[in-house]
Amino acid sequence: MAPTAAAADAGDGEEEQAQALLALLQRVQSEALRALGPHDFDPKLYVDLPLATDATAAAAAAALASLMRLPAPSRGEMDAYISRYFAQAGSDLVAVADPPDFEPEPRGFLPRVESGAARAWALDVHALWRALTRRVSPAVAARPERHTLLPLPGRVVVPGSRFREVYYWDSYWVIRGLLVSKMYETAKDIALNLVYLVEKYGFVLNGARSYYTNRSQPPLLSSMIFDIYMATGDMLSFHAEVHNVRIMDNHGRVHNLSRYQAMWNKPRPESATIDEEFASKLTSTGAKEKFYHQVASTAESGWDFSSRWMRDSTDMTTLTTSYIIPVDLNTFILKMERDIAFFAKLIGDMTISERFSEASKARHNAIESVLWNSDMEQWLDYWLPTDENCQGVYQWKPNSQNRVIFASNFVPLWLNAHHAGLERFVDEAKLVRVMRSLQKSGLLQPAGIATSLSNTGQQWDFPNGWAPLQHMIVEGLLRSDSAEARKLAEDIATRWVRTNYAAYKATGAMHEKYDVEACGKSGGGGEYKPQTGFGWSNGVILSFLEEFGWPQEKEIGCSS
Ligand SMILES: OC[C@H]1O[C@H](O[C@H]2O[C@H](CO)[C@@H](O)[C@H](O)[C@H]2O)[C@H](O)[C@@H](O)[C@@H]1O
C-alpha cells in the first residue's frame, strides 16, 4: 500500500525532471485559475498536459513568467499560451478502439440474461471497453520528462472523462467486468502494468501519473490476480507493503493492524488550488503540512472525501485519516494475505504459504478484537489519539471505535465470498446478525446502498452509492447458506442494475457514482464535476448480470 521509499528505484535524474515538469504545470494551473476564475475550473486538467512536440519546458516557463507579470491574463491569452506550449491532456494515451480480445458478442456472454432490453444494454456496456481501453504512447517512454503520465508496458482501461489514466482500486472492478466480457488478455495487461509499478516504485501508485507517486490506494492487486487466475488458470506475481499500528486488547494481546499513510505533505498537484484554498485558514507552515498530509492519505483510501475521516464534517482541515484504522483497508490486506498463501501453496512454496496463512489468522483475530462491535453487529473504524506518532502500543478503548454508520462497516462480509474450502470469515449465525444490522442501518435505499447516512456534500457520503461498495456487500451476502441473505443480495443488485440502466437510458452514459435515494439518478458532490465512462460501474453491472441473470419477464426500468 503506501510508499516507503517512493520512487527509490525510479532513477534520481528522472525523478528530478518529473518534479520540474510538475512544478511548471502547477504554476500554469494557478495562472489558469487567475485567468479563468473558479467557476467550472478543473485543476487536474493542467497537471495532465504534456509538452507540445516543438516546445521546451524552459521556453514554456519563460512565457509563463511573462503572463504572470500581467495584472490579469485574459482567457484568450491563457488559451493561446496553453495551445502554443502544450499538447492536449490525454493525447499521450493512444486509444485502442479494437482490443484484440474484444468481440462484439463473445461466445458464452451472459447466458442467463434473457430480457431483450437487459441484453441490449449489457452489450452496450460491454462495448464501452473499446472507448476506455488505451495504451501509453511510445513518446512517453522515449521522453518521460515531457509528461506527467507514466510509461506502462501494456494496455490499460481508464475510468473515463477527467480520469485519463489507470487507477489502482478501480482496476479491480474493471477486471471483474473484463472477465465477464472474456477479455482475458486486457485484464492480464492491467494487472501486469500494476505489477510493473510495484517493481519500479515499490508499491502500486494511486494512478499512473508522476503526481501520484506519493501514495497508493486500497490494496487489491492480489484480488485482481486471484480472480484472473480463477477465470484463466494463469498466475502473475506481485508484492505489497503495509503501514502498521499496534493495539493491546483487554486480554493483554497485542494486535497489528494497518492505516493509510501517504508520503506527502504538500498540496495534491491535481487539486493544488483547492488544497491551498482550504489551507489558507491555517496559520503555521506546520499546520498546513499536516493538513496536506491528511488530504493525500485520504486520497489513498479511495474515499476522497468523506465525513468518515473528519473530526468535524463541515471542516476539511479536520481530516484525520492517518490516525484511523479503517475496517475496509484491513479487510483488503487480510484478503491479500489469504491470496498469497493460496498462490504460494499452488507453486509448492509451503514456507511462504504458511507464513501468510499465519499472518491472515493474526489479522482475523485483530479485526475481531479491535474493530468488531457486538452491540451494533458491525465492524467499526478505530480512531487513534492524534497527538502521538503511532509508534508505541495503544491500549484498546471501546470509545475509540467510531460508532457512526458507513457502508465500509459491512465490507468484511466480502471475505466470505472467496477461498472456498477455507474457514469462513463470518459464520452463518453471525452473518445473519450482520445482515439484520445492515437492514436496520438506514443504508439500504431505493436505488442501492448509501455510502453513509450524512449528507455532507462530500462525494463519499449520503446520498451517493458507489459500485465497489454494492459489489463487495452483495458478494458477501450471496455466499451464504441463508436464503434470506441471498435474497437480500439479489434485491440490492436488482436496485443497482435498475438505477444504472435508467440513468444510462436518460443520459446515454454510465456514471462514476449514483444517488441512491431514487432510481435513475446519478450522483454528485465532491470537488470535481460528476464523471462518466465509467470503468468500475461498467464492471460491476456486467458482474451482477452474470451472477443473477435477468429473466425475460423482469422489468429492468425503474418500477414506479
Ligand atoms: O482528483 C481528485 C481525486 O480523484 C481521484 O479520486 C476519485 O476518483 C478515482 C478514480 O475513479 C477513485 O479511485 C477514487 O476513489 C475517487 O475518490 C483520485 O484517485 C484521487 O487521488 C484524487 O485526489
The ligand as an SDF file (V2000), in Angstrom:
LIG
                    3D

 23 24  0  0  0  0  0  0  0  0999 V2000
   -8.7000   14.4810   -8.4180 O   0  0  0  0  0  0  0  0  0  0  0  0
   -9.2270   14.2520   -7.1560 C   0  0  0  0  0  0  0  0  0  0  0  0
   -9.0730   12.8060   -6.7400 C   0  0  0  0  0  0  0  0  0  0  0  0
   -9.5930   11.9920   -7.7940 O   0  0  0  0  0  0  0  0  0  0  0  0
   -9.4380   10.6020   -7.6610 C   0  0  0  0  0  0  0  0  0  0  0  0
  -10.3640   10.0510   -6.7310 O   0  0  0  0  0  0  0  0  0  0  0  0
  -11.6330    9.6790   -7.2270 C   0  0  0  0  0  0  0  0  0  0  0  0
  -11.5710    9.0200   -8.4930 O   0  0  0  0  0  0  0  0  0  0  0  0
  -10.7650    7.8150   -8.5240 C   0  0  0  0  0  0  0  0  0  0  0  0
  -10.8650    7.2650   -9.9420 C   0  0  0  0  0  0  0  0  0  0  0  0
  -12.1430    6.8020  -10.2190 O   0  0  0  0  0  0  0  0  0  0  0  0
  -11.2520    6.8070   -7.4770 C   0  0  0  0  0  0  0  0  0  0  0  0
  -10.3180    5.7570   -7.4080 O   0  0  0  0  0  0  0  0  0  0  0  0
  -11.3700    7.4570   -6.1040 C   0  0  0  0  0  0  0  0  0  0  0  0
  -11.9950    6.5450   -5.2330 O   0  0  0  0  0  0  0  0  0  0  0  0
  -12.2560    8.7210   -6.2340 C   0  0  0  0  0  0  0  0  0  0  0  0
  -12.4490    9.3120   -4.9760 O   0  0  0  0  0  0  0  0  0  0  0  0
   -8.0240   10.2080   -7.2660 C   0  0  0  0  0  0  0  0  0  0  0  0
   -7.9190    8.8170   -7.0080 O   0  0  0  0  0  0  0  0  0  0  0  0
   -7.5640   10.9530   -6.0450 C   0  0  0  0  0  0  0  0  0  0  0  0
   -6.2890   10.5650   -5.6590 O   0  0  0  0  0  0  0  0  0  0  0  0
   -7.6140   12.4450   -6.4190 C   0  0  0  0  0  0  0  0  0  0  0  0
   -7.0980   13.1890   -5.3770 O   0  0  0  0  0  0  0  0  0  0  0  0
  1  2  1  0
  2  3  1  0
  3  4  1  0
  3 22  1  0
  4  5  1  0
  5  6  1  0
  5 18  1  0
  6  7  1  0
  7  8  1  0
  7 16  1  0
  8  9  1  0
  9 10  1  0
  9 12  1  0
 10 11  1  0
 12 13  1  0
 12 14  1  0
 14 15  1  0
 14 16  1  0
 16 17  1  0
 18 19  1  0
 18 20  1  0
 20 21  1  0
 20 22  1  0
 22 23  1  0
M  END
$$$$
